[in-house]
Amino acid sequence: MPERLVPVEAPNVKGLVVYGAGLKGTGTRYFAAWTEWGGTFIGWMRVRPNLAAEEQDSVYAIGEVLGRSVFRIEDCPSYNMHDALELFQRALQQAAEDLGVSGE
């Protein structure tokens, strides 16, 4: 399905390369992150619209950074897109700092 994937804006994290792609016509987005040097895989996230939610921007989000879940599904299965991206970005920033690739 590569022809159905389109680039989307991804979080910017110093020391990491983060890619984002959206699946045309579905609202589903995929993100993946690697270290800039060496290309070590750091984490991923997938978000898709929550059609049952009252809020239009509500998404189901799932993802891991360094093998740990970014989201606590049992507490809140849906987020708004901004919050999901922010949680993912914070987890990636922490991982970059822990790995010493953030330059800070």
Secondary structure by P-SEA (a helix, b strand, c coil): cccccccccccccccbbbbbbbcccccbbbbbbbbccccccccbbbbbbcccccccccccccccccccccccccccccccaaaaaaaaaaaaaaaaaaaccccc
